[in-house]
Amino acid sequence: MEFEVRHVGGIENCFVSLPLHLIQILESTRPGLSSQVLSLELRSSSSSSGLWTVAWSGATSSSSSIEVARQFADCISLPDHMMVQVRVVSNVTNATLVTIEPSSEDDWEVLELNAEQAEAAILKQVRTVHEAMKFPLWLHGHAIITFSVVSTFPKKPVGKMMSTICFSLAVFICY
């Protein structure tokens, strides 16, 4: 079954919101689903190169589309109005170490002033990661820092971040 992806404002996390019809389909095949954070694979219906792994934490979209924060969609290059097939990714390994780096010098400066809040916010706003992934992080409801995932451990195609995870910041050297 195909679903349209829509970029929306007002979402300040890296989770997707799913249409009620899709939630009902998923719950009919996986009872107790809504109490879990799920990793989903979105595959482009029109292109063999379009593949994205995202997380769903139970939110229902306000339309018949899969809704994603505009900033997150931009980071992962997920086009607005893209038609996708959806598949649950099973057995996603919990990442025990994720090395990330802010994407710019400005992001580093914001991070230095808000390091403690950023660490707590990452676990609330991001769940599924993979190497080379970019993601936004909202701080204080308005400041956005963009990060890149440098590495994950264990090395798997996709990792799930849990509350026991360790973060490592890659060193940013300015010349």
Secondary structure as GFF3:
##gff-version 3
##sequence-region A 1 175
A	DSSP	beta_strand	2	8	.	.	.	ID=ss1
A	DSSP	beta_strand	15	18	.	.	.	ID=ss2
A	DSSP	alpha_helix	20	29	.	.	.	ID=ss3
A	DSSP	three_ten_helix	33	35	.	.	.	ID=ss4
A	DSSP	beta_strand	38	44	.	.	.	ID=ss5
A	DSSP	beta_strand	51	60	.	.	.	ID=ss6
A	DSSP	beta_strand	66	69	.	.	.	ID=ss7
A	DSSP	alpha_helix	70	76	.	.	.	ID=ss8
A	DSSP	beta_strand	83	88	.	.	.	ID=ss9
A	DSSP	beta_strand	93	102	.	.	.	ID=ss10
A	DSSP	alpha_helix	105	113	.	.	.	ID=ss11
A	DSSP	alpha_helix	115	125	.	.	.	ID=ss12
A	DSSP	beta_strand	128	129	.	.	.	ID=ss13
A	DSSP	beta_strand	134	139	.	.	.	ID=ss14
A	DSSP	beta_strand	143	153	.	.	.	ID=ss15
A	DSSP	beta_strand	159	169	.	.	.	ID=ss16
###
